[in-house]
Amino acid sequence: MDLDRFPRVRLGHLPTPLEHLPNLSRELGGPQIWIKRDDCTGLATGGNKTRKLEFLMAEAQELNADVVLTCGATQSNHARQTAAAAARLGMKCHILLEDRTGKTNTEYTQNGNVLLDLLYGATLEHHSQGADMNGLMEQAAERFGADGLTPYTIPGGGSNPTGALGYVNAGVELLEQSIELGLTIDQVIHATGSTGTQAGLVVGLVATDSNIPVYGISVRAEQAVQEQNVLSLAENTAKKLGCAGIVQPQHISVNSDYVGPGYGFPAEDTIAAIELFARLEGILLDPVYSGKAAAGLIDLSRRGHYPKGQNIVFLHTGGAVALFGYPDSFAYS
């Protein structure tokens, strides 16, 4: 497995820290909780998409693109980081945002990630829920092409085999850190949405014979659907790397019990998890992704799912900027 043969532009502050969370571990009374701080990747306040964009933006450069297009939900962390990456590399950025919540308050529609999209110089277009975002993105790319620009399209979440290479690399990085610390990792748990993070992690950890299982807490799709989506991307990523066939269905595990009311809608346990991380460890989670994954981690730990003394790594995917789009979800006055 040779990642060096793929073009890559350095955008992140890597490796990100792997830290023990003693207060949360003590509070939960079961496993030892560790955190992989991919909220500290540096680009545009950090987040998991930075790793994917290192490979995606390098591919865009190889193709001589001068405008990148991507899509996501209104408060998309991926869109924010793509806009920042484009600004840093001297490219234009155009983002298609899908309204998946129906929220109309200005905090949600104009603050948080949306504010930063515009601050980084991206142009935006808005679409209703259920729109064919990939089709609309291709149409937009054609318009830019007709204007003499060379467009490069990035799927939602940066989740294709090129983007997933970023999390293949993260899997290798995590394994190296665990060896340096003398740490036996019993599971990595994280939020799974567009599938690129989980697919890349699985490929990286399987290819290195780490025996570290990856557990995704879904933020949108039902378990069976998400597992199939992750498996498909993992298989294609492994094929891109030249190690086709290494990923099997048993390597893919997803739990969809913590989706709550739906994508972009934090449940009560999401908010409780965000508050617990903030008040015990001084760490900010987000209400769409990491908050739901943390809710799963907390509930599973309290219900004895993890034997006492196991080492569980919570991969923090970032996104705290979105908190500013959700003030109505917190009962503070």
N, C-alpha and C positions, 0 to 999 in steps of 0.2 A: 504494500500500500504506500504509494509515493504521492504525497500532496504537493511536493515542490514542483512537479511538472505542470501544475495548473497556474495560470496567471492570477496574481493576488496583489492588491494594493493595501498597504497597512493603514488602517483607519482606527483600530482599537488599541486600548491600553491593556495589552495581554502579556503574560497570563493574568487572569482575574484572581483575586484572593479566594482561598478555601479556608473558611473560618469556623470554629466551634461556636455554638450558641449555648452557653452554659445556663443562662437564666430560663430560656425556653425549654431546654432539656429537663431542668429541675421542675419546672411547672407541669410538664406533661408526665413526668414520672415513669417513663418507659425507655425508649431508645435515646441514644445520644444524637442530637440534631446538629448537623453541619450545614453550612450554606456556601454555595458556589456563587460568588458575587458578580454575576453577569449583568447586574444593574450598574456595574462600575466599568463598563467597556469604554467609557469616555466620550464617544461621539454623541453629540446632541443630548446630553445628560445620561447617556448609556442605555443598555438594553441588548437583548439577544440578537436583534437584527443586524447589529454592527458586524458580527462574525460572518453572517451570510453576505452582507454587502461588500466585504473585502474581496470575495470571489466574483460576485455579480458585477460590481463596478469595474473590476479589472477586465472582465469579459467585454463590458461596454466599451472600455478604452481600446481593447484589441480590435473591435469592430468600428472604431473611429466614430462612435456615437457622440453627438453634441447635445442631445436631449434624452433624458430618461423618463419613462412613464411607469407609474404603478397605481395600484388601487387598494382600497381597504375601507373599513368602517370609519365613521366620522372622527372618532377619537383614536385613530390608528397610530400605534407606536412605530410601526414599520414605515408609514408614510413620513412621519417626522424625521426618522433617521435617514431615509432615502433623500429627502430634501436637503439635509445637512451634508450628506456625502456628495451629492451633486454640486452643492455650493463649494465645497472644499476642492473638488476636482475641476471646477470651471465649466460645469455643464448646466444646462437648463433642466428644470424638473417640472413635470405636470402630473397632478394627482387627481384621480377619480375617487370620490368619497361616496360610500353607500350609507343611507340612513337605515340602520338596522334596529333602531329603538323607538323612533317616533318622537324623541325628545325635541322640544322646541325652545327651551330656556337658553338664554344667551351664554350662560356659563358652559353649557355643553356644546353649543354650536359655534362658539367664537373663542373660547378660552382653551387652556390646556394644549393638547397636541395641535389643534387647529391654528391657534395663535402662532405656535412655533413653525408650522408649515409655511405660513405667510412671512414670518420673520426671516426664514432661510431663503425666501425669494421664490417659492414654488407658486405655480398657478393652480387653481382648484376648479373642479366642476363637481356638481352634486347630483346624486341620483337616488331614486326611491328604492326601498327594500325589494329584493328579488330581481333587480335589473341584471342583465347579462353583462357583468362588469368586464369580463375578458373580451367580449365582443366589442363593447364600447371603447375599451382601451385600444384595441386594434384599429378601430375607426379613427380615434384621436391620433394614433401613430401615423396613419395614412395622411391626415391633414398636415401634420408636421412635415412629413416627407414631401408633400406637394409644395410646401413653402421652402423647400431646399435644405431642410435639416435632415440629419441622420438619427432616427429614433432607436431607442433600445427599450424594450418592454420587460418589466419585472413583475411576475405574478404576485398576488396578494401574499403578504408575509415573507416574500422572497423565497418561497418554498418550491423549488425545483431541484434537480440534482446538482446544479452549480451552487445554488445557495446552501444546500444541505452540507456541502463540503466544509462550511464553517463550523458545523457541529460535529463532523467527523474529527476535525482538528481539536475541538473542545473536549471530546471524549478522550483523545490521546493526552491532552493537557491535564485533564482530571486524573487520569491513571498515573501519570508521572508525579503529580502532586501527592497522591495517596502513598506512593512508594517512598517519596522523600520524608513524609510524615510518619511512615510506618503504620498507616491507617488501613484497616480492612473495611471497605465500603460494602454494606449489605444491600443497599438500593439507592438509586437516584430517582427522585420524584420531582415533577415539574408540571407546569401548565402546557397542555397540548391543544393547538388550534389549527393552524394551517399545515401542520405536520412536519415542517422542515427541521425543527429543533429535535424532536423525538427521533425522526428517521435518521438524521445525521449522528446523533448520540449512539443509537443502536448499532449503526454500521461501524463507528469508530471503536466501540467497546467490544463488539463481537470480533472484529478483525484483529484486535490485539489480544484476544483470548483472555480478557480481563475477568470474565465470570461475574461482572457487575450488571445486575438487571436494571432496566429502566422502566419506570412506572409513570404514565401520563395521566394527569387529571384533566379531563376534557372540559373546555369552556363553551362548547357549542354542540357538537355532534354526539349522537348516541354511541355507546361503546362499540357495537359491531361495525358501524359505519366508520368510526374513527380508526379502529384497528386496521380495517382494510385499507383505508387511505394512507395510514402510516406505513403499512407493509409495502404497498405499491411504490411509494417514494423511496423507501429504504432499499428495495430491490433495484430500482433504477439508479440510485446513488452508488450502490455496490458495483453495479455493472459499469458505471462511468469510471470507477476507480480500478477496474480490472479484476475485481474479486466477486464476480457474479455467483450467486447461489449460496453465499455464506449466511444470509439472513433467512430465517425460517419463521413461520407464524408464531411459534412459541416464544420468540424473542420480543413480541409486541404485546404489551399489556396496557390497557386503558380502563379508567374508571370514570363513568359519566354521572355519578351520583351527586356531584356538586355544581352542576350547571346552573341550578336555581331556576328563576323565571325565564332564563334564556340568555343568549349572547348579549353582553353589554348591560345586563341588569344584575347588580350585585345582590345576593341573598343576605339574610341576617347573619349567617355563619361567615360569609365573605367579609362583612364589616367587622365582625368580632375578631376574625383572624388578622385583619389589617391593624386593628387597635392593639391586639396582643403583641404582635411583632414590634410595633412602634413603642409600646410602653415597657416591654421587657428587654428589647435589644436595640432600640433606637434605629430600627430599619423600616423604611417606607415600602409598602407593597402597593399594587394598583388594584382597582375594583373590577377589572375585566379578566385579567390573566392570573398574575401571581397571587392575588387575594383568594381566588377560588382554589388554586393549588394548595395554598397554605391551609385553607379550611379543610381540605381533604387530609392533609398531613396531620393536623391537630385532631380531627375526629378519629382517624384510624389509630393514632397513637393512644388516645384516651380509651378506645375500645379494645386495646390490647392486641391489635393486629401485628404490631412489631414486638418481638420479645425484648425484655429489658436488657440493655447493654448493647443492642445492635447499633450500628452506625448508619444513619440515614442522611444522605446529602440532598438538601433542598436546593434545586437550581433556580436562582432568582432571575427571572427573565426581564426585569426592569419594568418601566411604564409608570412610575410614580407621578409623572407629569399629568396623567389622566385624572388624578385626584382632584385637580382644579376644575374639572368638568363635571364633578359629582358632589358639590357641596350639599345638595339636598338629600344625599344618602346618609349623612352623618347628623345625629341629633345634638348638635352643639349650638348654643345661642348665648 
